[in-house]
Amino acid sequence: MNTLDDWLRWQENQFSSEIKLGLDRIRNVAQRMDLLTLPVPVITVGGTNGKGSTCAMLTRILQVQGYLVGTYTSPHLLRYNERIALDGKPATDQQICAAFNAIDQARDEIDLTYFEFGTLAAVWCFVQAKVDVIVLEVGLGGRLDACNLWDADVSILTSIGLDHVDWLGHTREAIGLEKAGIMRPGKPVVCGDPEPPATIASQAASIGAQLLQYGRDFSVDNVPQPALLGEVQRLNAACVVTALQQVQARLPVSEQAIAEGLRTVSLSGRMQQFAGQPNAILDVAHNPHAAIQLADWLKKNPIDGKTSAIFSILADKDVAGVVKIMAAHVDEWHLVPLGGYRAINPTDLGNKIRAAGVRKVIYFHDDFPSAWQFIQSHASTQDRVVAFGSFLVVSGMLNVLVS
């Protein structure tokens, strides 16, 4: 295969399902590639919401301190390269293709998922670049996620909510136990959920992990407000600061670096604002827990005009839960179809929105450019648009707004 697109198309066709949990496959290939033991500190970030923001804050603070940081996140918004960042910049096509080629040579008869390929590629790139520290964002759950192959020097659990229930369980206790799988004996784990399920503390105690719990062991007091919008970001920042304090011996970070890092952090698609007519807000609120944060921000930032929602969501998400939370803050709904086998038909989505009690007008559009054009043609200077519900909504709107 000659290009990154070639590699990605080939990987997408390797399994009928995008998700295939378990560590045996990736462990075997990592062992062949001499990647099982990493020479630098590793920080693993899990949780239901806030993982991307937390990774962004960690990366920025460590950069300001002068470290070369390797950061692995998912999903991407515009380009696959965003998933593998070196010093805050996406890896090049050439770097990723070289990693994929090395993985393909090593795996031989072992089949790997799209996510497993990407995870191994990220770590291979980080080792090749001789980074000083690695930040890994868990893709799904924790215990069986590919990122959990490596032992974290400190782990962070941002929040525990109901999401991916078909894979992780239908209760917060079950989901918490899966996410607690990133803990390690004798190592610190920072939990930012204000009311965590009991399985977090019980699992930490059973393996001897050092649990630092928000509200008991740390708070948001004396933590600077980060540049990212939303009150929850200060809680995420408190998790970051607490985690970094636990690895000061291996990874010293000054208070000045923390303050400057939080002041200058940025992240696409998290209450990201675009000025114009109308103003637009892009947010990857795809479950009720995230929708609460977005709704709270909209409530605390009222406008004189109307708020139009550009909305779509994947079929396996809690559509009714998200819609009910956002309904009071949306004056009209604009639905756009998404691609992929997990997509929901816009007509079916409209029916679900009605079933959730929404009586406001619902418009259907063929794509994001036509939705944006329609809203623009009917908007006043006092109106705003909020695009949310899926990473695919944010990426679609980013393509419209930055083109």
Secondary structure, DSSP 8 states (H G I E B T S, - for coil): --SHHHHHHHHHTT-SSS----SHHHHHHHHHTT-SS-SS-EEEEESSSSHHHHHHHHHHHHHHHT--EEEE----SS-GGGGEEETTEE--HHHHHHHHHHHHHHHTT----HHHHHHHHHHHHHHHHT-SEEEEE-SSSSTTSGGGGS--SEEEE----S-SHHHH-SSHHHHHHHHGGG--TTSEEEE--SS--HHHHHHHHHHT-EEEEBTTTB-STT----SSSSTHHHHHHHHHHHHHHHTTTTS---HHHHHHHHHH---TTSSEEE-SSSEEEEE---SHHHHHHHHHHHHHS--SS-EEEEE--BTTS-HHHHHHHHGGG-SEEEE----STTB--HHHHHHHHHHTT--SEEEE-SSHHHHHHHHHHH--TT-EEEEESSHHHHHHHHHHH--
